[in-house]
């Protein structure tokens, strides 16, 4: 089987607010927008927003399922906060993990993670996995 076209689905209670958050904060292209289902493009992936009805047994995902790379983590955090997101924690790089990382929540409470690579390269093809 060849998998392709990754899609991340986030459950939301306010479609217009959430669509605006991702479209405007992360400059994502809106591919489809309806009251119950919307899709945005982020690189080679699709971010889908699925409305939660008041009686739904589904819920938002409080832990980061959506992870995005950014060039400037501090600027990205400020933009998320200005757009109504919530800061959880920022972690600085270590010798083992050369990434600045921040956990946040979108306007609906879904967990998102932003990463800024601080190493010269984040090409994982050079990592030796044959130990």
C-alpha positions as CSV (number, residue, x, y, z in Angstrom):
1,X,0.0,0.0,0.0
2,X,1.2,3.5,-0.8
3,X,-0.1,6.1,1.5
4,X,-0.4,9.7,0.3
5,X,-2.1,13.1,0.8
6,X,-1.9,13.4,4.6
7,X,-5.0,15.0,6.3
8,X,-5.2,16.2,9.8
9,X,-8.8,16.5,11.2
10,X,-9.5,19.0,14.0
11,X,-12.9,19.0,15.7
12,X,-14.3,22.5,16.3
13,X,-17.3,24.2,17.8
14,X,-17.0,27.5,15.9
15,X,-16.1,26.9,12.2
16,X,-15.7,30.5,11.1
17,X,-13.5,31.5,14.1
18,X,-11.3,28.4,13.7
19,X,-11.0,28.8,9.9
20,X,-9.9,32.4,10.3
21,X,-7.4,31.4,13.0
22,X,-5.6,28.9,10.7
23,X,-6.1,30.9,7.5
24,X,-4.8,34.2,8.8
25,X,-2.3,33.1,11.5
26,X,-0.5,30.5,9.4
27,X,-1.4,31.8,5.9
28,X,-3.1,28.6,4.9
29,X,-5.1,28.4,1.7
30,X,-8.8,27.6,2.1
31,X,-9.7,24.8,-0.2
32,X,-13.3,24.3,1.0
33,X,-15.5,26.0,3.5
34,X,-18.9,24.9,4.6
35,X,-20.7,25.3,8.0
36,X,-19.8,21.6,8.9
37,X,-16.6,20.8,7.1
38,X,-13.7,23.0,5.9
39,X,-10.3,22.2,4.5
40,X,-7.0,24.2,4.3
41,X,-3.8,23.4,2.5
42,X,-0.5,23.5,4.5
43,X,2.4,22.5,2.3
44,X,1.6,19.0,1.1
45,X,-1.0,18.3,3.8
46,X,-4.6,19.1,4.3
47,X,-6.0,20.5,7.6
48,X,-9.6,19.6,7.9
49,X,-12.0,21.3,10.3
50,X,-15.0,19.2,11.4
51,X,-17.8,20.8,13.3
52,X,-18.9,19.4,16.6
53,X,-22.7,19.4,17.2
54,X,-23.9,20.2,20.7
55,X,-24.8,16.5,21.1
56,X,-21.6,15.1,19.7
57,X,-19.6,12.5,21.6
58,X,-16.4,13.7,19.9
59,X,-14.2,16.3,21.4
60,X,-11.3,18.6,20.6
61,X,-7.8,17.1,20.8
62,X,-6.1,18.8,23.8
63,X,-2.7,17.2,22.9
64,X,-0.7,18.3,19.8
65,X,-1.7,16.3,16.8
66,X,-0.9,19.1,14.4
67,X,2.8,20.0,14.3
68,X,4.2,22.8,12.2
69,X,7.7,24.1,11.4
70,X,8.3,27.8,11.7
71,X,11.3,30.0,11.0
72,X,10.9,32.2,14.1
73,X,9.3,30.5,17.1
74,X,9.0,33.7,19.2
75,X,7.2,35.6,16.4
76,X,5.0,32.6,15.7
77,X,4.0,32.3,19.3
78,X,3.1,36.0,19.4
79,X,1.0,35.7,16.3
80,X,-0.9,32.7,17.7
81,X,-1.6,34.6,21.0
82,X,-2.8,37.7,19.1
83,X,-5.2,35.4,17.1
84,X,-6.7,34.1,20.3
85,X,-4.6,31.0,20.9
86,X,-3.2,29.9,24.2
87,X,0.4,29.3,25.2
88,X,1.1,26.1,27.2
89,X,4.9,25.6,27.3
90,X,8.0,26.5,25.4
91,X,11.0,24.1,25.5
92,X,14.5,25.0,24.5
93,X,16.8,22.7,22.5
94,X,19.2,20.2,24.1
95,X,22.1,18.3,22.7
96,X,19.7,15.4,22.0
97,X,16.9,17.4,20.5
98,X,18.1,20.4,18.4
99,X,14.6,22.0,18.3
100,X,12.9,24.9,20.0
101,X,9.3,23.7,20.6
102,X,6.2,25.3,21.8
103,X,2.9,23.7,22.8
104,X,-0.2,25.8,22.2
105,X,-3.9,25.6,21.8
106,X,-6.0,27.0,19.0
107,X,-9.2,29.0,19.6
108,X,-11.1,25.8,20.1
109,X,-8.7,24.1,22.6
110,X,-7.1,21.8,20.1
111,X,-3.4,21.2,20.9
112,X,-0.9,22.4,18.3
113,X,2.9,22.3,18.4
114,X,5.3,24.7,16.7
115,X,8.9,23.8,16.0
116,X,12.0,25.9,15.1
117,X,15.0,23.7,14.1
118,X,18.2,25.3,15.4
119,X,20.6,22.7,14.0
120,X,22.3,23.4,10.7
121,X,20.0,20.9,9.1
122,X,17.0,18.9,10.0
123,X,17.5,16.3,7.3
124,X,16.7,13.0,9.0
125,X,18.0,10.9,6.2
126,X,21.5,11.2,7.7
127,X,20.4,9.7,11.0
128,X,21.9,6.2,11.6
129,X,19.0,3.9,12.7
130,X,21.0,0.6,12.4
131,X,22.2,0.4,16.1
